[in-house]
Amino acid sequence: MTQSPRAASISLQGIQKRYPDGTEAVRGLSLDVRAGELVVLIGPSGCGKSTVLRMINRLIEPTAGRITLGDEDVTDVDPVRLRRRIGYVIQNVGLFPHQTVRANVATVPGLLRWPKNQTRARVDELLDLVGLDPAQFGGRYPHELSGGQRQRVGVARALAADPVVLLMDEPFSAVDPIVRARLQEEFLRLQAEVRKTIVLVTHDLDEAVRLGDRIAVLSEGGHLEQYDTPAALLGAPATPFVREFVGADRGIRRLAVTPLDRESLEPVPGDAAADLPTVALDGSAYDALAVLLTSGRDQLVVTDAGRPVGALSRQRLLDLGRPTS
Ligand SMILES: Nc1ncnc2c1ncn2[C@@H]1O[C@H](COP(=O)(O)OP(=O)(O)OP(=O)(O)O)[C@@H](O)[C@H]1O
């Protein structure tokens, strides 16, 4: 996968935010996000997630600390210009109701005075990319779309001017769980293509685990409890706060992010193999458990391109999900 040169790293260094009424929303957070990485901020309500996100595009000015995008200190950049380089997607999308889908997606290219034909081509490309046929949807108004379609338009609009960073605040929480799961899946495919640096805020641990390259768990005051990959977070919570936050079912969640690598497999049992249920090697330990539960068997065969490459017993699978601390 090639990394887009149009993605910038983000570095937060000791950022603080005290609101005028004295509320200390963020007391000193340092966090680095690599270019092209998708980082999820998660934590209880009021811990400062949205405040952190909005400090990155300077919708909120930090009281102290430094934020850099690539080599550039964001406080040195005019905030309006800065926001044109940073896509921002929020829960209820905020599409302009009296503008068509095309006009909505073209907002930032319009501000940047791109030539009309370049904008038009870019808008159609983006609508395609988010799974909306430009011919069918381009001329519609937001109220003529479903919630999931509006969300896709919001993502297309945020990506329109090829931003170096995408900030997303609860982007999928306004739609029902089924649409949400589909949007998440599509979004991962989209990210594999565009490889933007993304900071996404959510309340939903499953969403964090599914989407995040790394997850930052915050507690009150924007205190960073742990910053790790989903598997490491679920496997070894660093603090009692994180342990409680990820919950007793973290073993099950961990299975979903545990690949079936060849080293963890057992030998294929000679004669019995033909009889056993199978799961593909590119699935997760969670998929394997689902196959075992559905089939009622104690063992399954793992296949690669249809060929058996190993086996997994129920016990072995349970061991894969067992946290290490
Ligand atoms: N404009 C403001 N003035 C004063 N306090 C504020 C302001 N905006 C947010 N806060 C407070 O700052 C803290 C952090 O708020 P923030 O919205 O960043 O949290 P959050 O983690 O995003 O919450 P949620 O998950 O509920 O959206 C909260 O205590 C909130 O009440």
Ligand as a Chemical Component Dictionary entry (heavy atoms), coordinates in Angstrom:
data_LIG
# 
_chem_comp.id                   LIG 
_chem_comp.type                 NON-POLYMER 
_chem_comp.pdbx_formal_charge   0 
_chem_comp.three_letter_code    LIG 
# 
loop_
_chem_comp_atom.comp_id 
_chem_comp_atom.atom_id 
_chem_comp_atom.alt_atom_id 
_chem_comp_atom.type_symbol 
_chem_comp_atom.charge 
_chem_comp_atom.model_Cartn_x 
_chem_comp_atom.model_Cartn_y 
_chem_comp_atom.model_Cartn_z 
_chem_comp_atom.pdbx_ordinal 
LIG N1  N1  N 0 -17.571 26.109 25.757 1  
LIG C1  C1  C 0 -17.391 25.475 26.914 2  
LIG N2  N2  N 0 -17.347 26.148 28.072 3  
LIG C2  C2  C 0 -17.146 25.534 29.265 4  
LIG N3  N3  N 0 -16.952 24.205 29.377 5  
LIG C3  C3  C 0 -16.985 23.488 28.250 6  
LIG C4  C4  C 0 -17.216 24.069 26.973 7  
LIG N4  N4  N 0 -17.191 23.086 26.038 8  
LIG C5  C5  C 0 -16.971 21.937 26.709 9  
LIG N5  N5  N 0 -16.841 22.166 28.045 10 
LIG C6  C6  C 0 -16.556 21.194 29.094 11 
LIG O1  O1  O 0 -15.295 20.620 28.845 12 
LIG C7  C7  C 0 -15.294 19.233 29.180 13 
LIG C8  C8  C 0 -14.905 18.421 27.956 14 
LIG O2  O2  O 0 -15.918 18.570 26.956 15 
LIG P1  P1  P 0 -15.831 17.797 25.560 16 
LIG O3  O3  O 0 -17.033 18.164 24.767 17 
LIG O4  O4  O 0 -14.502 18.034 24.984 18 
LIG O5  O5  O 0 -15.917 16.292 26.056 19 
LIG P2  P2  P 0 -16.190 14.954 25.238 20 
LIG O6  O6  O 0 -15.275 13.938 25.791 21 
LIG O7  O7  O 0 -16.129 15.238 23.784 22 
LIG O8  O8  O 0 -17.690 14.655 25.680 23 
LIG P3  P3  P 0 -18.844 13.836 24.926 24 
LIG O9  O9  O 0 -18.327 12.473 24.719 25 
LIG O10 O10 O 0 -19.973 13.883 25.926 26 
LIG O11 O11 O 0 -19.145 14.581 23.667 27 
LIG C9  C9  C 0 -16.686 18.942 29.714 28 
LIG O12 O12 O 0 -16.648 19.004 31.102 29 
LIG C10 C10 C 0 -17.520 20.052 29.130 30 
LIG O13 O13 O 0 -18.632 20.345 29.974 31 
# 
loop_
_chem_comp_bond.comp_id 
_chem_comp_bond.atom_id_1 
_chem_comp_bond.atom_id_2 
_chem_comp_bond.value_order 
_chem_comp_bond.pdbx_ordinal 
LIG N1  C1  SING 1  
LIG C1  N2  SING 2  
LIG C1  C4  DOUB 3  
LIG N2  C2  DOUB 4  
LIG C2  N3  SING 5  
LIG N3  C3  DOUB 6  
LIG C3  C4  SING 7  
LIG C3  N5  SING 8  
LIG C4  N4  SING 9  
LIG N4  C5  DOUB 10 
LIG C5  N5  SING 11 
LIG N5  C6  SING 12 
LIG C6  O1  SING 13 
LIG C6  C10 SING 14 
LIG O1  C7  SING 15 
LIG C7  C8  SING 16 
LIG C7  C9  SING 17 
LIG C8  O2  SING 18 
LIG O2  P1  SING 19 
LIG P1  O3  DOUB 20 
LIG P1  O4  SING 21 
LIG P1  O5  SING 22 
LIG O5  P2  SING 23 
LIG P2  O6  DOUB 24 
LIG P2  O7  SING 25 
LIG P2  O8  SING 26 
LIG O8  P3  SING 27 
LIG P3  O9  DOUB 28 
LIG P3  O10 SING 29 
LIG P3  O11 SING 30 
LIG C9  O12 SING 31 
LIG C9  C10 SING 32 
LIG C10 O13 SING 33 
# 
